[in-house]
Amino acid sequence: MVVNWVSSENVRDVWTWETELAGLYSVKSTYTSLFQRQTVQLDETDWVWIWQTCLPTSIQFFLWQICYEALPTKEALVHRSIIDNNNCLVCNVHHETLMHCLLDCP
């Protein structure tokens, strides 16, 4: 345990996001880092870390929804027979899937 640690440099302390070279947080970088192993099913031990972060609760919940594939995309709503059309509202070209919303859609 480090007690009374003082930096020898006069540098401002900042938060960085390790999955991005620039150190800036983005939903796209989070999704990409979480799903680089697309063939592996995520289990509870893979996403429990989300609740231990210092991120705002809304972002924690959003990341949890991504891990659980619980975002109400049009594809998910069609699968549950809630709506009939799963075309993306933004581009109106592709189906609105989780991957499309977070990574592919302009």
C-alpha positions as CSV (number, residue, x, y, z in Angstrom):
1,M,0.0,0.0,0.0
2,V,1.3,3.4,-1.0
3,V,0.9,6.1,1.6
4,N,1.6,9.8,1.2
5,W,2.8,9.3,-2.4
6,V,3.8,12.5,-4.1
7,S,4.7,12.8,-7.7
8,S,8.1,14.1,-8.5
9,E,6.7,15.7,-11.7
10,N,4.4,18.7,-11.8
11,V,2.0,17.0,-14.2
12,R,-1.8,17.2,-14.0
13,D,-3.5,13.8,-13.3
14,V,-5.9,12.8,-16.0
15,W,-8.2,9.9,-16.8
16,T,-7.3,7.8,-19.9
17,W,-9.1,5.1,-21.7
18,E,-6.6,2.3,-22.3
19,T,-8.3,0.8,-25.4
20,E,-7.8,3.9,-27.4
21,L,-4.4,5.3,-28.5
22,A,-5.6,8.8,-27.8
23,G,-6.8,7.8,-24.4
24,L,-10.3,9.1,-25.0
25,Y,-13.5,7.1,-24.1
26,S,-15.9,6.2,-26.9
27,V,-18.7,3.7,-27.1
28,K,-17.2,2.3,-30.3
29,S,-13.9,1.6,-28.6
30,T,-15.6,-0.1,-25.7
31,Y,-17.8,-2.2,-27.9
32,T,-14.8,-3.2,-30.0
33,S,-12.7,-4.2,-27.0
34,L,-15.6,-6.2,-25.5
35,F,-16.4,-8.1,-28.6
36,Q,-13.0,-8.7,-30.2
37,R,-13.7,-12.3,-29.1
38,Q,-17.0,-12.6,-31.1
39,T,-17.0,-16.4,-31.1
40,V,-16.9,-16.5,-27.3
41,Q,-20.1,-16.3,-25.3
42,L,-19.7,-13.6,-22.5
43,D,-20.5,-14.8,-19.1
44,E,-21.0,-12.9,-15.8
45,T,-17.3,-12.9,-15.0
46,D,-16.6,-11.0,-18.3
47,W,-18.9,-8.1,-17.5
48,V,-19.0,-7.9,-13.7
49,W,-16.0,-5.4,-13.9
50,I,-18.4,-2.8,-15.4
51,W,-20.0,-2.2,-12.0
52,Q,-16.6,-1.7,-10.3
53,T,-15.6,1.2,-12.5
54,C,-15.8,4.9,-11.7
55,L,-17.9,5.5,-14.8
56,P,-21.3,7.2,-14.4
57,T,-24.1,4.7,-13.7
58,S,-25.8,5.5,-17.1
59,I,-22.6,4.4,-19.0
60,Q,-22.2,1.3,-16.7
61,F,-25.8,0.4,-17.5
62,F,-25.3,1.0,-21.3
63,L,-22.2,-1.2,-21.3
64,W,-24.1,-3.9,-19.4
65,Q,-26.9,-3.8,-22.0
66,I,-24.3,-4.2,-24.7
67,C,-22.7,-7.2,-23.0
68,Y,-26.2,-8.8,-22.6
69,E,-27.3,-7.8,-26.1
70,A,-30.2,-6.1,-24.3
71,L,-30.4,-2.8,-26.2
72,P,-33.8,-2.4,-27.9
73,T,-32.5,-2.4,-31.5
74,K,-35.0,-2.8,-34.3
75,E,-33.6,-6.3,-34.9
76,A,-34.3,-7.2,-31.2
77,L,-37.8,-5.7,-31.4
78,V,-38.6,-7.7,-34.6
79,H,-37.3,-10.9,-32.9
80,R,-39.7,-10.3,-30.1
81,S,-42.6,-9.5,-32.5
82,I,-42.9,-6.0,-31.2
83,I,-42.4,-4.3,-34.6
84,D,-42.3,-5.5,-38.2
85,N,-39.6,-3.5,-39.9
86,N,-36.0,-3.7,-38.8
87,N,-34.5,-1.1,-41.2
88,C,-32.2,1.4,-39.6
89,L,-33.8,4.8,-39.1
90,V,-30.5,6.7,-39.6
91,C,-29.3,5.2,-42.9
92,N,-32.5,3.3,-44.0
93,V,-30.2,0.8,-45.8
94,H,-29.2,-1.9,-43.3
95,H,-30.9,-3.8,-40.6
96,E,-30.6,-2.1,-37.2
97,T,-28.5,-4.5,-35.3
98,L,-26.3,-3.8,-32.3
99,M,-23.2,-4.0,-34.4
100,H,-24.7,-1.7,-37.0
101,C,-25.8,0.9,-34.5
102,L,-22.5,1.1,-32.6
103,L,-19.9,0.5,-35.4
104,D,-21.2,0.6,-38.9
105,C,-23.9,3.2,-39.3
106,P,-22.8,6.7,-40.3
